[in-house]
Amino acid sequence: MNIAFDIDALRAVVSGIDLHSFARAAEQLGRSQSAISMQLKKLEQQTGTQLFVRKGRNLVPTEAGEVLVAYARRIIALNDEAALTLGATATSTTVRLGLPQDFFEDVMPATLSEYSHKHPGVHVEVQAGPNHVLAEEVRAGRLDVAIAFFSTNTRNEGELIGELPMRWMAHEDFINNATDSRIPLVLFDHPCIFRQSVLAALDQANKRWRVAVTTPSLPGIWAALRSNLGFAVRTEHGMPSDIKCIDSQLELPKLPPITLKILRSSNTTPAVHDLYEILQRETIKRVIPD
């Protein structure tokens, strides 16, 4: 017997997973919690297996549930793509894009501009975040396309865009007034590839260091440098005009390059495919040196 999954039930499952709460999913979808529960029960009856288990106050997917969620995302995307193409949808298709904050000033607007011309009715949801989070979100199907930094020895993850040098940076008026010989550092929260690389390089060079500022945001990095609180390590891409590279100063150790890759989920709808191609093209054009 062929099973026909209810598209509304599949939407409820995906919303519950993405919002980490089926109660919030019910509110977002305009349904009662009991209606959502009935839809989940129907899906379990159709599949003949348990899809969710209770963990504390929440429902979490079983292994079979995770498989269903992955297929549900693809089914919903194809359904909405077909409806949009035929002009029969009241809600827009959504594609989900992730990228580090370094690319918000140029790559993101260029990508969104070109993409909106090709898909004017598609809603693009943009997420910024640490590289490991972006990669995990793509693997889990919660992001469709993303670019992220990786160490150069990372294999079998995404498609290579290019390598960029990591550079020591400080404000143009920086004066080191530290009373000890330790190098003051401005770092992203752990875990962070830049953070790991700079600490490894300093330890290998037997350089003493201290963490002056820790922040979760790139604007926080620039603000700390403008306050003359220490040095940071990033790529030159997106570096403000009042920040300068200081690799040759203070006998700072040489840093390895960092790899930039583009990632795509298993969602292979035309809308996602076009976003992937446009993001890849705009990133290469604006980030990778000729």
Sequence and secondary structure as in RCSB ss.txt:
>XXXX:A:sequence
MNIAFDIDALRAVVSGIDLHSFARAAEQLGRSQSAISMQLKKLEQQTGTQLFVRKGRNLVPTEAGEVLVAYARRI
IALNDEAALTLGATATSTTVRLGLPQDFFEDVMPATLSEYSHKHPGVHVEVQAGPNHVLAEEVRAGRLDVAIAFF
STNTRNEGELIGELPMRWMAHEDFINNATDSRIPLVLFDHPCIFRQSVLAALDQANKRWRVAVTTPSLPGIWAAL
RSNLGFAVRTEHGMPSDIKCIDSQLELPKLPPITLKILRSSNTTPAVHDLYEILQRETIKRVIPD
>XXXX:A:secstr
      HHHHHHHHHHHHHT HHHHHHHHT  HHHHHHHHHHHHHHHTS  EEEETTEEEE HHHHHHHHHHHHH
HHHHHHHHHHTT  SS  EEEEEE GGGTTTHHHHHHHHHHHH TT EEEEEE  HHHHHHHHHTTS SEEEEEE
 TT  SSSEEEEEEE EEEEETT     SSS EEEEEESSS HHHHHHHHHHHHTT  EEEEEEESSHHHHHHHH
HTT  BEEE STT  TTEEE TTSTT     EEEEEEEE S   HHHHHHHHHHHHHHHHHHS  
